[in-house]
């Protein structure tokens, strides 16, 4: 878990400045009505952070809680397209710093506790697996937003 936390901290400390370098126009461009803008994609990462923060906390005290995330509902409802890029970058950074704190304080005995993330099915994942997957997911989208080398997810 230590390596996962260190990688997430690196992302949180280095990516906000890179994201802030994207112009407001570029952040808002949608290649088509059904595709997300960079702003909405960052919003998706905020939503993912909200859901995973809840998983990392609730998963420590409830047996197999079901916490699912419907990205196609959350992104438009949160209205990221019409929010300030600066505010979104700050929110992404702050919620991820909180995730780092929760992961740092998590007792090792809780790493193997499971959360059900399945939509209509049961998909149990350990908190440690969820943390590793969360960081890979964040890297994948951050690289897409910044047009860096693709990170498979």
C-alpha positions, 0 to 999 in steps of 0.5 A, a space after each residue: 500500500 505504501 507504493 500506491 500512496 506514494 504514487 498518488 501523492 506524486 500525482 497530486 503534487 505534480 499534476 495540478 500545475 500541468 492541468 492549470 497550463 491548459 487554456 480555458 477554451 481547450 479545457 471546455 472543447 467537446 469533440 462531439 456532444 456525447 464525448 466529454 471535454 477535458 473539464 468533464 473528464 477531470 470531473 469524472 476523476 473527482 466523482 471517482 475520488 468521491 466514490 473511492 473515498 467512501 469505499 476506503 472508509 466504509 469498507 473498513 467498518 462494514 462487511 462488503 458494502 455495495 458502493 457503485 458509481 454510474 459515471 454517465 449519470 454523475 458527470 452531467 448532473 455535476 455540471 462540470 462543463 460549466 464550472 471553473 477549471 481552477 475550482 475543479 483542479 483544486 477540488 481534484 487535488 484536495 479530495 485526493 489529498 484526503 484519500 492519501 490521508 485515509 490510506 495512510 491511516 488504514 490499518 494493514 489488517 483492513 487492506 483485505 476487506 472487500 467492497 462490492 462495486 458491481 452494478 446489478 452483480 456482485 463484484 467484490 474487491 479488496 481495499 488494497 486492490 481498489 486503491 491500486 486500481 484507483 491510481 491506475 485509473 487516475 493516471 490513465 485519465 490524467 494522461 488522456 487530458 494532458 495528451 501524454 503517453 497513453 497509460 492502459 487501463 
